[in-house]
Amino acid sequence: MFLLGEDISDPGGGVYNVTKGLSVKYGEHRVRDTPISESAIIGAATGAALAGKRPVAEIMIMDFLGVCLDQLANHAAKLRYMTGDKHTSTRRAHVGGRRGPVRGPAL
């Protein structure tokens, strides 16, 4: 099993420090930083699953899921059924976290 995503290895630790310390504990070969390309992250995880690995792909925030929707809906989602339940992969995305538009002072 390995984790791949944007800014997830140390010292970054992911968007909410969810993966902080994992690259030190398990090594950088199991916690892989990727370029800023959500489609590439999901595509790499799908390919790794086909090769027999157990990838966990992390998308930084849920708003970026639309960018990789083709990989998710047309490739990764059908992988389990097209291979007779032999290959699967896991995807994670952060939801919430109290980020977003901040209400300004009243005028």
Contacts in CASP RR format, 6 or more apart in sequence:
PFRMAT RR
TARGET T0000
AUTHOR 0000-0000-0000
METHOD contacts of the structure
MODEL  1
MFLLGEDISDPGGGVYNVTKGLSVKYGEHRVRDTPISESAIIGAATGAAL
AGKRPVAEIMIMDFLGVCLDQLANHAAKLRYMTGDKHTSTRRAHVGGRRG
PVRGPAL
1 30 0 8 1.000
1 53 0 8 1.000
1 54 0 8 1.000
1 55 0 8 1.000
1 56 0 8 1.000
2 29 0 8 1.000
2 30 0 8 1.000
2 31 0 8 1.000
2 32 0 8 1.000
2 48 0 8 1.000
2 53 0 8 1.000
2 54 0 8 1.000
2 55 0 8 1.000
2 56 0 8 1.000
3 19 0 8 1.000
3 22 0 8 1.000
3 30 0 8 1.000
3 31 0 8 1.000
3 32 0 8 1.000
3 55 0 8 1.000
3 56 0 8 1.000
3 58 0 8 1.000
4 31 0 8 1.000
4 32 0 8 1.000
4 33 0 8 1.000
4 34 0 8 1.000
4 41 0 8 1.000
4 44 0 8 1.000
4 45 0 8 1.000
4 55 0 8 1.000
4 56 0 8 1.000
4 57 0 8 1.000
4 58 0 8 1.000
5 32 0 8 1.000
5 33 0 8 1.000
5 34 0 8 1.000
5 41 0 8 1.000
5 57 0 8 1.000
5 58 0 8 1.000
5 59 0 8 1.000
5 60 0 8 1.000
6 14 0 8 1.000
6 33 0 8 1.000
6 34 0 8 1.000
6 35 0 8 1.000
6 36 0 8 1.000
6 41 0 8 1.000
6 58 0 8 1.000
6 60 0 8 1.000
7 13 0 8 1.000
7 14 0 8 1.000
7 15 0 8 1.000
7 33 0 8 1.000
7 60 0 8 1.000
8 14 0 8 1.000
8 19 0 8 1.000
8 22 0 8 1.000
8 23 0 8 1.000
8 31 0 8 1.000
8 32 0 8 1.000
8 33 0 8 1.000
8 58 0 8 1.000
9 19 0 8 1.000
9 22 0 8 1.000
9 23 0 8 1.000
9 28 0 8 1.000
9 31 0 8 1.000
9 32 0 8 1.000
9 33 0 8 1.000
10 20 0 8 1.000
10 21 0 8 1.000
10 22 0 8 1.000
10 23 0 8 1.000
10 24 0 8 1.000
12 20 0 8 1.000
13 19 0 8 1.000
13 20 0 8 1.000
13 21 0 8 1.000
13 22 0 8 1.000
14 20 0 8 1.000
14 58 0 8 1.000
14 60 0 8 1.000
15 60 0 8 1.000
15 61 0 8 1.000
15 94 0 8 1.000
16 94 0 8 1.000
16 97 0 8 1.000
18 94 0 8 1.000
19 31 0 8 1.000
19 58 0 8 1.000
22 30 0 8 1.000
22 31 0 8 1.000
23 30 0 8 1.000
23 31 0 8 1.000
34 40 0 8 1.000
34 41 0 8 1.000
34 44 0 8 1.000
38 59 0 8 1.000
38 64 0 8 1.000
38 65 0 8 1.000
38 66 0 8 1.000
38 67 0 8 1.000
38 68 0 8 1.000
39 67 0 8 1.000
39 68 0 8 1.000
39 70 0 8 1.000
39 71 0 8 1.000
41 57 0 8 1.000
41 58 0 8 1.000
41 59 0 8 1.000
41 68 0 8 1.000
42 57 0 8 1.000
42 59 0 8 1.000
42 68 0 8 1.000
42 71 0 8 1.000
42 72 0 8 1.000
42 75 0 8 1.000
42 76 0 8 1.000
42 91 0 8 1.000
43 68 0 8 1.000
43 71 0 8 1.000
43 75 0 8 1.000
43 76 0 8 1.000
44 55 0 8 1.000
44 57 0 8 1.000
45 55 0 8 1.000
45 56 0 8 1.000
45 57 0 8 1.000
45 76 0 8 1.000
45 89 0 8 1.000
45 91 0 8 1.000
46 71 0 8 1.000
46 75 0 8 1.000
46 76 0 8 1.000
46 79 0 8 1.000
46 89 0 8 1.000
48 55 0 8 1.000
48 89 0 8 1.000
49 55 0 8 1.000
49 76 0 8 1.000
49 79 0 8 1.000
49 87 0 8 1.000
49 88 0 8 1.000
49 89 0 8 1.000
50 79 0 8 1.000
50 83 0 8 1.000
50 87 0 8 1.000
52 87 0 8 1.000
54 89 0 8 1.000
54 90 0 8 1.000
55 89 0 8 1.000
55 90 0 8 1.000
56 89 0 8 1.000
56 90 0 8 1.000
56 91 0 8 1.000
56 92 0 8 1.000
57 89 0 8 1.000
57 90 0 8 1.000
57 91 0 8 1.000
57 92 0 8 1.000
58 91 0 8 1.000
58 92 0 8 1.000
58 93 0 8 1.000
59 65 0 8 1.000
59 68 0 8 1.000
59 91 0 8 1.000
59 92 0 8 1.000
59 93 0 8 1.000
59 94 0 8 1.000
60 93 0 8 1.000
60 94 0 8 1.000
61 93 0 8 1.000
61 94 0 8 1.000
61 95 0 8 1.000
61 99 0 8 1.000
62 93 0 8 1.000
62 94 0 8 1.000
62 95 0 8 1.000
62 96 0 8 1.000
64 93 0 8 1.000
65 72 0 8 1.000
65 93 0 8 1.000
72 91 0 8 1.000
76 89 0 8 1.000
76 91 0 8 1.000
79 87 0 8 1.000
79 88 0 8 1.000
79 89 0 8 1.000
80 87 0 8 1.000
80 88 0 8 1.000
END
